[in-house]
Amino acid sequence: MPLAGHAFLALWNDIAPAREPEYDRWHSLEHVPERVASPGFRGARRYVNRARTRHRYFTLYDVDTLDAFDTPEYRDLLAQPTPWSASMRPDFRNFLRVQCRTLLSQGTGIGGAIACLAATDDAASGLASSLPAALALDGVSGVHLGERVESGVRVPFAAPPPADGPVREVSHIALIEALDQASARSALRHVQHAAGLAGLAPDFGADVYALALVFPGNDAAERTARRRPNWAAPASKPTI
């Protein structure tokens, strides 16, 4: 289905191997819920590809607009981590954060797998024309395209998490949702070829990830329930 809002945040990362089981619990039970409670955030999904040695995790946040990353509540989350969050930060690796303005978002439902395709400006027009056609491919449930917008948000680490290799430049993020990983991989190859990106080696932005978590799911009240006590009450919607 179309992404909620008009922007999204794409995140790739790794965690120290010994802490992966704890990371899955922390990310599911604390980190994602408190992020999505922040104004302007609509929902989040975590994906994983455990066959990868680098950039094993991919997280996607739907937001109303890019202003969601400049609220007092979001800044509070970054500056005042919980004890559990503070304990996880030193063990992050290969952290990549890309804020995007949504250019295209179409589809039905949420698929069990997602293909990520990161590209530079010269491939943007090819992606914009090839993604809608991919909806006709077997197993494809949604396609999305975002344009990177540079952010003034400071990543909350004392030092950048170490990278074990170069990361290619990204100006646009294409996402292809599918019912399963095989369908997502086939659609990724199709779009790569159509957009002139067939020569890309598999990396964080040219691979397939399996869905691990959707939050808040079907209970939107969960977002409000996870707000921090020190935050101002959310603005009430006028009744008609």
Secondary structure by P-SEA (a helix, b strand, c coil): ccccccbbbbbbbcccccaaaaaaaaaaccaaaaaaaccccccbbbbbccccccccbbbbbbcccccccccaaaaaaaacccaaaaaacccccbbbbbbbccccccccccccbbbbbbbcccaaaaaaaaaaaacccccccbbbbbbbbbbccccccccccccccccccccbbbbbbcccaaaaaaaaaaaaaaacccccccccccbbbbbccccccccccccccccccccccccccccc
